[in-house]
Amino acid sequence: MPTSRRTMLHLGLGALAATMLPPAAGATVSGSPRAGRARACILLFMHGGMSQIDTLDPKPGRPTGGGLSAIPTALPGVRISEHLPGLAARLDRVALLRSLTAREGNHERARHLMHTGYSPQGGADFPALGAWMADAHPSPHLPGYVAIDAPGQGPGLLGASRAPFVVPDPTRPVRNLAPSRAIPRSRQDDRASLWRTLQDDFGDEHRSAQVAGHTEVVEQALDMMSSEATAAFDLEAESSSIRERYGTSRFAQGCLMARRLVEAGVPFVEVGLRGWDTHEDNLARVRELSASLDAGLSALLDDLAARGLLDQTLVVCLGDFGRTPRINGRGGRDHYPACSSALLAGGGIAAGTVVGATDRDGYEITERPITVPDLMRTLAFALGLDADDTRMTAAGRPISMVDGGRTIDELV
C-alpha cells in the first residue's frame, strides 16, 4: 500500500475597519451548530504563499525538488523538509493536507478566499473565520479576533465590532492599551460620559449600522482599557526560558502571544509570517522562514499540550497558495494555486493523519483533492460552528457562512 494511502488511516489519536451590519441585525440561523471539541483557533498565516515542495511536500532528487533533502518524521514513511526538524519530531501530533487546491492566483483575492472560504464577489462582504468565531464566542474585556503581525481579514456583514484587533509587532508593547497616566481617572470618566451623550444624540438622528458599529467598537475599547485582562498581551510576564524556547523572531513571539491570548479567553488569534512570495532566491529565503516557522510552531504545540489547551485549541497553518514546482530563471518559485499544503493540529483533529498526495514532481494532485470550502466546513465542524448558518446582507441577500464543501472525514 503506498505511504500516502497508508498514512491517510489514523496513525494516532488524535481595529477596527468595517462598516457593515452589527451581528444582531437581520441574522437568521438555519440549523444548530454541530458540537466541536475546539473552543479557540490559532491561525498561522504564511503571507505570500508558502512553497509546499520546500516544506511539507518535498520532492527530493527530482528536478523540482530544489536540491533539498527530506527527513524522517514521527510518522513512519512520511518525510518533510530538512528545514523543519522540530515539526518532523512532532508530526504525529498534527494532520497534514497535501492536496489543497484553489483557483485564485492573486495575493489579495487568495487571502480573501483562505480567510473566508469565498472568492471576492460584488454585492456581498463575506466575513473572515476569525470574525465568525468572535461573533459566536464574544470575549469579555478582550477582542474576539486578534491579528498579530498580520492585517487579518475584515468582518464583512458581521459588523465592525468583529473586526480584528491588530498587533503590529509582538516584540514591542501594544500601544494605548492602558489609559493615559497624565489624565486623572475621574476626568477620563467624564470624557467618556460626554462622548456617550453626544453619540446617543447623533445616533438618534442618524440611525444606521455604521453608527451602531462605531458605538460598539468604542465601548469595547473603553472596556478593554480598564480591564486587567490586557495583561495577556504582555510577553514580559513570561520567563526568559519560555520566550527563548519559542525563538526571537516576531513570528515566534507572536505564537507565544497567541498562546497567552487563547489562555485568557480570546477565541481566535491569527499570527502572520511574511516573506513567502519567493519569486527569486527561493531556497535561501525558505531556509530562513522555515527556521522561524519550525521554532514557533514546535514551541506552540508543546506549550498548548503541556497546559492542557491543545485539545480545545485548533491550530491551522496555511498561506495564500502554493508555489510552482518549476524553479524559474531567478531561482524562485511563482504562484501555484492548483496545489498547496496545510497543517492542522489540536481541537479534536485526528492527529497523525496525512490526506492527499501529489505526483512525483508536484505538478498535479493524485489523491484526494481538497477545496477551500471543504477545509472551511471542516474547521467549522471542529470549532462547533454551524457551516450552514445564513446571514442577510444589507441588501437583503442571504449568505451562508460556508460556501458548500464537504467535511474532510479523515480529519474529524
C-alpha positions as CSV (number, residue, x, y, z in Angstrom):
1,M,0.0,0.0,0.0
2,P,1.5,3.4,-0.9
3,T,2.7,5.5,2.0
4,S,0.2,8.3,1.3
5,R,-2.7,5.9,1.3
6,R,-1.5,4.1,4.4
7,T,-0.9,7.3,6.3
8,M,-4.4,8.5,5.4
9,L,-5.5,6.0,8.0
10,H,-5.3,7.3,11.5
11,L,-1.8,6.6,12.8
12,G,-2.5,8.1,16.2
13,L,-5.1,10.0,18.3
14,G,-5.5,12.5,17.7
15,A,-9.2,47.5,15.0
16,L,-11.5,48.5,13.6
17,A,-12.1,48.8,9.9
18,A,-15.6,47.9,8.6
19,T,-19.0,49.5,8.4
20,M,-21.4,46.6,7.9
21,L,-24.4,45.3,9.8
22,P,-23.9,44.6,13.5
23,P,-24.2,40.9,14.3
24,A,-27.7,41.1,15.7
25,A,-29.2,42.7,12.8
26,G,-31.1,40.5,10.3
27,A,-29.4,37.3,11.4
28,T,-31.1,34.0,10.8
29,V,-29.8,30.6,11.7
30,S,-30.5,27.6,9.5
31,G,-29.6,24.9,12.0
32,S,-27.9,24.2,15.3
33,P,-24.1,24.3,15.5
34,R,-22.5,20.9,15.5
35,A,-20.7,20.2,18.7
36,G,-16.9,20.5,18.2
37,R,-14.1,20.0,20.7
38,A,-12.2,23.2,19.9
39,R,-13.2,26.4,21.7
40,A,-10.4,28.6,20.2
41,C,-8.4,28.7,17.0
42,I,-4.9,29.9,16.2
43,L,-4.3,30.6,12.5
44,L,-0.7,30.8,11.4
45,F,-0.8,32.5,8.0
46,M,2.1,32.3,5.7
47,H,1.9,35.6,3.8
48,G,2.9,35.4,0.2
49,G,2.3,31.7,-0.3
50,M,4.5,29.0,1.3
51,S,6.3,26.7,-1.1
52,Q,4.8,23.3,-0.4
53,I,7.7,21.5,-2.1
54,D,10.2,23.1,0.2
55,T,8.3,22.5,3.4
56,L,5.5,19.9,3.8
57,D,5.5,18.0,0.4
58,P,9.2,17.6,-0.6
59,K,10.3,16.0,-3.8
60,P,13.9,15.0,-3.1
61,G,16.1,14.0,-6.0
62,R,13.6,15.4,-8.6
63,P,14.2,18.3,-10.9
64,T,11.5,20.2,-9.0
65,G,12.9,19.4,-5.6
66,G,15.4,22.3,-5.4
67,G,18.2,20.1,-4.0
68,L,16.6,19.9,-0.6
69,S,16.7,16.7,1.5
70,A,13.6,15.2,3.1
71,I,13.9,14.0,6.6
72,P,12.1,11.2,8.5
73,T,9.3,12.2,10.9
74,A,7.4,10.8,13.9
75,L,5.1,9.2,11.3
76,P,6.6,6.1,9.7
77,G,7.2,6.6,6.0
78,V,6.3,10.3,6.0
79,R,9.0,12.9,5.3
80,I,9.1,16.7,5.3
81,S,11.7,19.3,4.5
82,E,15.1,19.2,6.2
83,H,14.4,22.7,7.4
84,L,11.6,21.6,9.7
85,P,13.3,19.2,12.2
86,G,11.2,20.3,15.1
87,L,7.9,19.8,13.3
88,A,9.2,16.5,12.0
89,A,9.6,15.2,15.5
90,R,6.1,16.3,16.3
91,L,4.3,15.2,13.1
92,D,2.4,12.5,15.0
93,R,0.5,15.4,16.7
94,V,-0.7,17.0,13.5
95,A,-2.8,16.4,10.4
96,L,-1.2,17.1,7.1
97,L,-3.1,18.2,4.0
98,R,-1.1,17.8,0.8
99,S,-3.8,18.3,-1.8
100,L,-5.4,21.7,-1.1
101,T,-6.5,23.2,-4.4
102,A,-7.9,26.6,-5.4
103,R,-8.1,28.9,-8.4
104,E,-7.1,32.3,-7.0
105,G,-3.6,33.2,-8.0
106,N,-3.7,36.9,-7.0
107,H,-2.5,37.6,-3.5
108,E,-5.3,39.8,-2.3
109,R,-8.0,37.5,-3.8
110,A,-6.3,34.4,-2.5
111,R,-6.0,35.8,1.1
112,H,-9.7,36.7,1.0
113,L,-10.5,33.1,-0.1
114,M,-8.3,31.5,2.5
115,H,-9.8,33.6,5.3
116,T,-13.5,33.5,4.3
117,G,-13.9,30.4,2.1
118,Y,-15.2,32.7,-0.7
119,S,-13.6,34.3,-3.7
120,P,-14.3,38.1,-3.6
121,Q,-17.6,38.9,-5.2
122,G,-19.5,42.1,-5.8
123,G,-22.6,42.7,-3.7
124,A,-21.5,40.7,-0.7
125,D,-19.0,41.2,2.1
126,F,-18.0,37.8,3.4
127,P,-16.7,37.6,7.0
128,A,-13.4,36.0,8.0
129,L,-13.4,32.9,10.0
130,G,-11.9,34.9,12.8
131,A,-14.8,37.4,12.8
132,W,-17.2,34.4,12.8
133,M,-15.6,33.0,15.9
134,A,-15.6,36.3,17.6
135,D,-19.3,36.6,16.9
136,A,-20.0,33.1,18.2
137,H,-17.9,33.4,21.3
138,P,-17.7,37.1,22.4
139,S,-14.7,37.5,24.7
140,P,-15.3,39.6,27.8
141,H,-12.8,42.5,28.1
142,L,-10.7,41.4,25.2
143,P,-11.2,41.4,21.4
144,G,-12.7,38.2,19.9
145,Y,-10.3,38.3,16.9
146,V,-6.7,39.4,17.3
147,A,-4.2,39.6,14.3
148,I,-0.5,39.6,15.2
149,D,1.9,40.9,12.7
150,A,-0.8,40.5,10.1
151,P,-3.7,42.6,8.8
152,G,-6.3,39.9,9.4
153,Q,-9.4,39.9,7.3
154,G,-12.5,42.1,7.7
155,P,-15.7,41.1,9.5
156,G,-17.9,41.7,6.5
157,L,-21.6,41.6,7.3
158,L,-20.9,40.7,10.9
159,G,-20.1,44.3,11.7
160,A,-17.2,46.5,12.9
161,S,-17.2,45.0,16.4
162,R,-16.0,41.7,14.9
163,A,-13.0,43.2,13.1
164,P,-9.5,42.1,14.0
165,F,-7.6,43.9,16.7
166,V,-4.2,44.3,15.1
167,V,-0.9,43.9,17.0
168,P,1.7,45.2,14.6
169,D,4.8,43.8,16.4
170,P,4.6,41.3,19.3
171,T,8.1,42.1,20.3
172,R,7.0,45.6,21.3
173,P,4.4,46.7,23.9
174,V,1.0,47.2,22.4
175,R,0.3,50.9,22.3
176,N,-2.6,52.6,24.0
177,L,-3.9,49.6,25.9
178,A,-3.9,51.5,29.2
179,P,-5.4,54.9,29.9
180,S,-3.1,57.9,30.0
181,R,-1.4,58.4,33.3
182,A,-1.3,62.1,32.7
183,I,-5.1,62.5,32.9
184,P,-6.9,61.7,36.2
185,R,-9.3,58.8,36.0
186,S,-12.3,61.0,37.0
187,R,-11.6,63.2,34.1
188,Q,-11.4,60.3,31.7
189,D,-14.7,59.0,33.0
190,D,-16.3,62.5,32.4
191,R,-15.0,62.5,28.9
192,A,-16.4,59.0,28.2
193,S,-19.8,60.1,29.6
194,L,-19.8,63.2,27.4
195,W,-18.9,61.0,24.4
196,R,-21.8,58.7,25.1
197,T,-24.2,61.6,25.3
198,L,-23.1,63.1,22.0
199,Q,-23.0,59.6,20.4
200,D,-26.6,58.9,21.6
201,D,-27.8,62.2,20.2
202,F,-26.1,61.6,16.9
203,G,-27.4,58.0,16.7
204,D,-31.0,59.2,17.3
205,E,-30.8,61.5,14.3
206,H,-28.7,59.2,12.1
207,R,-29.7,55.6,12.7
208,S,-27.5,53.2,10.7
209,A,-25.4,50.1,11.0
210,Q,-22.3,52.3,10.7
211,V,-23.2,54.4,13.7
212,A,-24.2,51.4,15.8
213,G,-21.0,49.6,14.9
214,H,-18.9,52.7,15.8
215,T,-20.6,52.9,19.2
216,E,-20.0,49.2,19.9
217,V,-16.3,49.4,18.9
218,V,-15.6,52.4,21.2
219,E,-17.4,50.8,24.1
220,Q,-15.3,47.7,23.6
221,A,-12.1,49.8,23.6
222,L,-13.1,51.6,26.8
223,D,-13.9,48.3,28.5
224,M,-10.6,46.8,27.4
225,M,-8.5,49.8,28.6
226,S,-9.9,49.4,32.1
227,S,-9.5,45.6,32.3
228,E,-6.7,43.6,33.8
229,A,-7.2,41.0,31.0
230,T,-5.0,43.1,28.8
231,A,-2.0,41.6,30.7
232,A,-2.4,38.7,28.2
233,F,-0.6,41.0,25.6
234,D,2.5,41.4,27.9
235,L,5.2,38.9,26.9
236,E,7.5,40.2,29.7
237,A,5.3,38.3,32.1
238,E,6.7,35.1,30.6
239,S,10.0,33.6,31.8
240,S,13.1,34.1,29.7
241,S,13.4,30.4,29.2
242,I,9.9,30.1,27.7
243,R,10.5,33.1,25.4
244,E,13.8,31.7,24.2
245,R,12.2,28.3,23.6
246,Y,9.8,29.9,21.1
247,G,12.6,31.9,19.4
248,T,13.3,35.6,19.0
249,S,11.6,36.2,15.7
250,R,8.4,38.3,15.5
251,F,6.5,35.2,14.3
252,A,7.8,33.0,17.1
253,Q,7.0,35.7,19.7
254,G,3.6,36.1,18.1
255,C,3.0,32.4,18.6
256,L,3.7,32.9,22.3
257,M,1.3,35.8,22.5
258,A,-1.3,33.7,20.7
259,R,-1.0,31.1,23.5
260,R,-1.4,33.7,26.2
261,L,-4.4,35.2,24.5
262,V,-6.2,31.9,24.0
263,E,-5.4,31.1,27.6
264,A,-7.1,34.4,28.5
265,G,-10.2,33.5,26.6
266,V,-9.7,35.1,23.1
267,P,-11.5,32.7,20.7
268,F,-9.4,33.5,17.5
269,V,-5.8,34.6,17.1
270,E,-4.0,35.0,13.8
271,V,-0.2,35.2,13.6
272,G,1.4,36.2,10.3
273,L,4.8,35.1,8.9
274,R,5.6,37.4,6.0
275,G,8.1,36.9,3.1
276,W,6.9,33.7,1.4
277,D,6.4,35.4,-2.0
278,T,9.7,33.9,-3.2
279,H,9.8,34.7,-6.9
280,E,13.6,34.9,-6.6
281,D,16.2,33.4,-4.3
282,N,13.6,30.9,-3.1
283,L,15.9,28.4,-1.3
284,A,17.8,30.8,0.9
285,R,14.6,32.7,1.8
286,V,12.7,29.5,2.6
287,R,15.5,28.3,4.8
288,E,15.3,31.4,7.0
289,L,11.4,31.5,7.0
290,S,11.3,27.8,7.9
291,A,13.5,28.3,10.9
292,S,11.1,30.8,12.3
293,L,8.1,28.6,11.5
294,D,9.7,25.5,12.9
295,A,10.7,27.1,16.2
296,G,7.4,29.0,16.8
297,L,5.1,26.2,15.8
298,S,7.0,23.5,17.7
299,A,7.0,25.5,20.9
300,L,3.4,26.4,20.5
301,L,2.3,22.8,20.1
302,D,4.4,21.8,23.1
303,D,3.1,24.7,25.2
304,L,-0.5,24.1,24.4
305,A,-0.2,20.4,25.2
306,A,1.6,21.0,28.5
307,R,-1.1,23.4,29.6
308,G,-3.9,21.1,28.6
309,L,-5.1,23.5,25.9
310,L,-4.2,21.7,22.7
311,D,-7.4,19.5,22.8
312,Q,-9.5,22.7,23.0
313,T,-7.5,24.8,20.6
314,L,-7.4,24.2,16.8
315,V,-4.1,25.2,15.2
316,V,-4.1,25.8,11.5
317,C,-1.1,26.7,9.3
318,L,-1.6,27.7,5.6
319,G,-0.9,30.5,3.2
320,D,-2.1,32.4,0.1
321,F,-1.5,29.4,-2.2
322,G,1.3,27.0,-3.2
323,R,4.2,27.8,-5.4
324,T,5.3,26.3,-8.8
325,P,7.2,23.1,-8.9
326,R,9.3,24.5,-11.7
327,I,12.1,26.8,-10.4
328,N,12.3,30.0,-12.6
329,G,15.3,31.7,-14.0
330,R,15.8,33.8,-10.9
331,G,16.0,30.8,-8.6
332,G,12.4,31.4,-7.4
333,R,9.0,29.8,-7.5
334,D,5.9,31.5,-8.8
335,H,2.2,31.4,-7.8
336,Y,0.6,28.0,-7.9
337,P,-3.0,27.9,-6.5
338,A,-3.6,24.5,-8.1
339,C,-1.8,22.8,-5.2
340,S,-0.7,23.7,-1.7
341,S,-0.2,22.1,1.7
342,A,-1.7,22.9,5.0
343,L,-1.4,21.7,8.6
344,L,-3.9,21.3,11.4
345,A,-3.4,20.3,15.0
346,G,-5.4,20.1,18.2
347,G,-9.1,20.7,18.6
348,G,-10.1,17.1,18.1
349,I,-8.5,16.9,14.7
350,A,-7.2,13.3,14.0
351,A,-3.5,13.5,14.7
352,G,-1.0,11.5,12.7
353,T,-3.1,11.8,9.6
354,V,-1.9,12.6,6.0
355,V,-4.6,13.4,3.5
356,G,-3.9,13.7,-0.2
357,A,-0.9,13.3,-2.4
358,T,0.8,14.9,-5.5
359,D,2.7,13.3,-8.3
360,R,6.5,12.7,-8.0
361,D,7.3,16.2,-9.3
362,G,4.5,18.0,-7.5
363,Y,2.6,19.3,-10.5
364,E,-0.7,17.5,-10.0
365,I,-2.8,16.2,-7.2
366,T,-3.1,12.4,-7.5
367,E,-5.1,11.6,-4.4
368,R,-8.0,13.3,-2.5
369,P,-8.2,16.9,-3.8
370,I,-9.4,19.2,-1.0
371,T,-11.1,22.5,-1.9
372,V,-11.1,25.6,0.4
373,P,-14.8,25.2,1.1
374,D,-14.1,21.6,2.2
375,L,-11.4,22.9,4.6
376,M,-13.7,25.7,5.9
377,R,-16.5,23.3,6.6
378,T,-14.1,21.0,8.4
379,L,-12.8,23.9,10.5
380,A,-16.4,24.9,11.3
381,F,-17.1,21.4,12.4
382,A,-14.1,21.3,14.7
383,L,-14.9,24.7,16.2
384,G,-18.6,23.8,16.8
385,L,-19.8,26.4,14.3
386,D,-22.8,25.8,12.0
387,A,-21.4,25.8,8.5
388,D,-24.9,26.4,7.1
389,D,-25.6,29.4,9.3
390,T,-27.1,32.0,6.9
391,R,-27.0,35.8,7.4
392,M,-28.6,38.6,5.5
393,T,-26.5,41.4,3.8
394,A,-27.6,45.0,4.0
395,A,-29.2,44.5,0.5
396,G,-31.2,41.5,1.8
397,R,-29.1,38.8,0.2
398,P,-28.7,35.6,2.2
399,I,-25.2,34.5,2.7
400,S,-24.2,31.0,4.1
401,M,-21.2,31.2,6.3
402,V,-19.5,28.3,4.4
403,D,-19.7,28.1,0.6
404,G,-20.8,24.5,0.3
405,G,-18.0,22.0,0.5
406,R,-17.8,18.6,2.3
407,T,-16.3,17.8,5.7
408,I,-12.9,16.1,5.4
409,D,-13.9,12.9,7.2
410,E,-10.4,11.7,7.7
411,L,-9.7,14.6,10.0
412,V,-12.8,14.6,12.2
